[in-house]
Amino acid sequence: MVSALLLTAAGSVLTVSTSLPLVVTGFAVLTAGFFAAHAIANAWVTAEATPHARGRAAGVYTLCFYLGSGAGGTVGSIVYGHAGWTWLIALTSAWLLLAIAAVLIRRRSPNRMSAHSGVTVNGRG
């Protein structure tokens, strides 16, 4: 997940270039990283949920994904309208860094769920 998010950020940064080939490459890299991160996150949600709650968990993930996309798109359009493309990329890169931090914090959580057993890794769940 961290690699996918970093790939997304790297692709975003490439789009700031004035070179058309770099911009096109940036969008390709950004897209690949984004879809990889999205697929991983979706899989994590269902893997972390108990078997009887996986459908609901996937539904809540999808709802939150679209609510976040709508809010982020709105904020992003405001930033772009007032400050331009470079600042939009700075904003989205900051969001991606926050997502990386969340993944790293979650990875260190002592009550992390096991993807296969539905019990917590520390055995108390």
N, C-alpha and C positions, 0 to 999 in steps of 0.2 A: 504494500500500500504506500509506504513512504517513497519507494522508487517511482511509482505511478504518479504520485503528487508532485515529486520533484521534476519528473518528465513534463508534466503539465505546465509547471512554472517556467521551466526552461523554454518550452515552446512559446509560451506567452511572451517572454522577454525577447525572443527572436523576432516577434512581430513588430517590435519598435524600430527595427532597422529601416534604412532607406533603400536597401537592396531588395528588389522584388523576389529573387530566388530565395533569399533568407526569410522574407515574410511568408512566402508559400511554404517553405520548410517548417517555419515556426508554427503555422496553422496545422500542418500535418502532425507534427510532434505533439502539439497541444491536444489535438483531437485524440490521438492514440493514448496519451497519458490520461486524459479525462475518462475515456470509455473504460480503460483498464481500472482506474480507481473506482468508478461507478459500479462496475461488475464485482469487484472485490468487496466493496461496502455492502452491496445487495446480498452477496453470498454470506458475508459475516452476520448480517442481521438474521437471516434464516438459520444459520448454524448455531447461533447463540440462543435462539428461542427454543423453548421446549417443543417437542413434536406437535402437540395439540395447538400451539400458539403460532406456528410458523406462518400460516396464511395471514393472520392478523398482523404479525410483525412485518411481513413483506408489504402489506397494505399501508401500515403506518410509515414505513420507510419511504414508500412511493409518495405518500401525501406530504411528508416533510421535505422530500427532494423537490417536489414541485412548488411548495410554498417558499422554500429557500431560493429556488431558481427565480421565482417571481419577484421576491423581495430584492435579491441580489441584482437582478436585471434592472429593476427600478432604480436602485441606488447607483448601479454602474452607469446607467444612462444619464443620471444627474451629474455624476463626476465627469463623464465624457463631455457632456454639454458645457460644463463650466471650466474644465481644466484640460481636456484633450485626451488623446490616446495614451500617451505615456503615463499619465496619472491613473487612468483606468487600469493599465497593466500593473502599476504599483499597488493599487487597491486589490486586484485579484490575486497578485502574488502574496500580499499580506494575508488574505483569506486562506490561501493554500498553505502558508507557513503555520497558520493557526490549526488547520486540519492536521498537518504533520505533528504538531505538538500534541493534539488530542490523541492521535494514534499512539505516540510514544508514551504518553501518560497512561492510556488504557492498557498498553502492553505491560506496564509495570504494576498494574492493579492486582492486589493479592486475591481478590474475589472474582477474577476473570473466569468466564465459563469455558468449559472444555467443548470444543467444536463437535466432538463425537459422542460424549456420554451424557451431556446435559447436566453435569454436576460441576461444582466449582473446582478449580484447580487445587485449592488448598484442602479439599476433601470435606469441608464442612457444609456443603450445600446439597 
